[in-house]
């Protein structure tokens, strides 16, 4: 699937407040909806994923009922490895892992959007970060799309790599299973409270409530272990 950049003005018109967050000489190239996990102990957040000619970042801006801004970025020039990952039991979603320096960023979105971002990232690095040429890993061999830059004395050679991975995840630890467990637990809690109030019998409603509470707590703990 061919990848093209979006017109910058169209992106600015769609995302409120974005123009004010641009650095000198920076222009947006592509935006997709997704979930951004910047590592470093922060939680995942649903946001717009924006690729520019300088960096990739997650972005949320709202002005009502109060002003709120989320922006976490990783520069193109610092990227060392980009992996497109597919997890079992998640056929509709893909995950993009981007490693740079001492941090890893994870981006999840629908398959079509992630494929577009993956291709656009390769194009952006080739065009706008010439000091970090791209090596593609496909089918067990490495294809160089440009000569490796010669490192300066005392400087380690660093070449970003692109690759695809298929990750086998047991169903009980998949995002789908965790979501079902969480939602099912909430439903059990609600049903337990309703039965308790309707029958005025704690012996009838409390077991369902506590079963739901255990399910919710378990889903939260499993999700934290998977991060």
Beta strands, then each sheet from edge to edge (+ up, - down):
strand 1: 28-37
strand 2: 45-52
strand 3: 55-62
strand 4: 68-75
strand 5: 81-87
strand 6: 93-100
strand 7: 103-110
strand 8: 134-138
strand 9: 141-144
strand 10: 160-167
sheet 1: 4+ 3- 2+ 1- 7+ 6- 5+ 10+ 8+ 9-
end
